[in-house]
Amino acid sequence: MTPYDLDVRAWQESWDRQQEAYLPDREHRFAAMLDAVEAVAGDRPPRVLDLAGGTGSISLRTLARRPDAEVTVLDLDPVLLTLAEAALAGRATVVTADLNRPDWAAALPHRDYDAVLTATALHWLDGPRLARLYGEIRDVLRPGGVFVNADHMPDEGMPTLTDRLHTRAGEQRAARHRAGAALSWSDWWEQAADDPVLGPLVEKRRQIYPTGHSPEWNPPAAWHLDALRAAGFTEAGVLWRGGADAAVAALR
């Protein structure tokens, strides 16, 4: 069997529903990110890097809005990249690279992207590595290009409200899981392991991540803004916020 034997639309939908249980406003952050892309690209076909792009969620939405976009999706996970490659069907360049390695950019087909976008992914990196990565991301953007990172980024000015929002979101997510409205993270991966195409790739994934991902590291948005400025970006600020999540944007 090949990746194209997968029921790609069903797997993409399943992934989206699983993610939306954790991120109810997921589409809002994507829309804000793509607004930033259009703001810097104007009428030109944008060149976009979907960093740690998983199944290609951002790439698919980029191409839906801008079919003329030149898109690269980069990730390390063989399961998610297989789904991305099948769903994108030749409309984007799909590359494998490890963001924990400083030479990850060597896998890219370009070094002058209009935009580098990433969502709910870089929290697997620790602080020192993420700070260095921000500088490496700057180097693959053209002058005036934009980087946007959307993730769990609490506002340090309202810790009590943030904690209560986090608790409420967890209760809503648990209700959706109990009702079968969406799979949990672990249940999604169990189903993938049972699929005849994805199953062997799940085993390959376990070899890449033998102990699972590193613990999540979720500093406040202010930490990201300081790190982006230290990495040489000329501007950095909060592009979007929803509860304890935010998208920070920075211009080269």
C-alpha positions, -999 to +999 in steps of 0.1 A: +000+000+000+011+036-006+002+068+013-024+074-014-043+043-003-052+062+029-085+078+032-067+111+035-097+134+040-110+112+068-076+112+086-072+149+081-107+155+095-099+132+124-067+151+132-085+184+130-112+173+154-087+159+178-067+192+177-098+214+180-107+196+213-075+211+227-077+243+206-114+254+201-102+286+184-077+269+162-091+283+129-091+319+144-053+317+150-048+302+115-068+331+100-047+357+119-015+340+107-026+341+070-037+377+073-001+384+083+012+365+053-009+386+029+001+418+047+038+412+039+034+395+005+008+418-010-003+408-045+028+386-051+025+348-047+037+342-011+065+318-004+055+301+029+073+277+052+050+256+074+074+248+102+068+217+123+038+215+101+026+180+109-003+169+086+000+202+067-029+219+084-014+254+078-003+245+043-037+234+033-053+266+046-026+287+029-033+271-004-071+274+001-067+311+005-038+316-019-037+288-045-007+306-060+014+302-028+047+284-029+046+262+002+071+241+020+061+219+050+088+206+073+085+181+101+102+150+115+072+128+123+068+101+096+031+096+103+021+132+101+044+138+071+028+109+052-006+124+058+007+158+047+022+145+015-009+126+006-033+156+013-011+181-004-007+159-035+022+177-051+010+212-043+038+217-017+073+206-011+075+182+019+108+179+038+120+159+068+142+177+093+148+178+131+145+213+146+166+201+175+195+201+150+211+234+140+214+222+104+177+217+099+175+245+073+198+226+050+167+205+040+148+236+027+145+244-010+147+282-003+163+307+020+141+337+012+106+329+026+080+356+029+066+339+059+075+311+084+044+299+103+041+274+131+014+265+155+013+244+187+046+227+180+076+246+194+066+240+230+085+206+227+118+226+226+135+238+257+143+275+262+179+277+250+171+257+219+141+277+210+160+310+215+186+297+190+159+284+166+144+319+164+177+332+150+178+303+125+143+311+114+152+347+109+180+336+085+155+318+062+132+348+058+137+375+032+141+411+045+107+422+056+094+386+059+073+376+089+075+348+114+044+338+134+044+313+162+009+304+177+011+283+209+003+282+246+016+316+258-001+327+290-003+364+298+018+368+329-003+398+340-033+377+347-023+343+362-055+337+382-078+342+352-054+322+330-056+292+355-094+294+355-096+295+317-072+265+315-094+246+340-125+254+321-110+244+288-099+211+303-135+204+315-149+212+281-123+189+264-131+161+287-168+164+280-161+162+242-140+131+247-166+114+269-193+121+243-172+108+214-172+142+197-134+140+193-106+116+200-080+123+226-043+126+216-036+091+228-067+076+212-058+091+179-024+076+179-039+042+189-061+043+158-032+053+136-013+023+150-041+000+139-042+014+103-024-009+078-005+021+061+001+042+092+008+014+116+044+008+104+051+045+105+038+047+140+065+022+149+091+042+131+079+072+150+084+054+183+120+048+173+125+085+166+108+095+199+116+064+222+104+083+253+079+105+236+083+142+231+101+162+258+079+179+284+060+209+272+076+243+279+051+271+278+066+305+288+045+337+286+043+357+254+067+382+268+095+356+269+089+349+232+090+386+223+122+392+242+138+361+225+127+373+190+141+407+195+174+392+208+175+370+177+176+401+155+140+406+144+132+443+139+097+442+152+079+417+175+045+417+191+013+398+199-007+392+167-036+373+182-047+361+216-073+336+228-074+328+265-040+313+275-029+310+239-014+336+217+003+341+183+035+362+184+047+378+151+081+392+142+094+410+111+129+405+098 
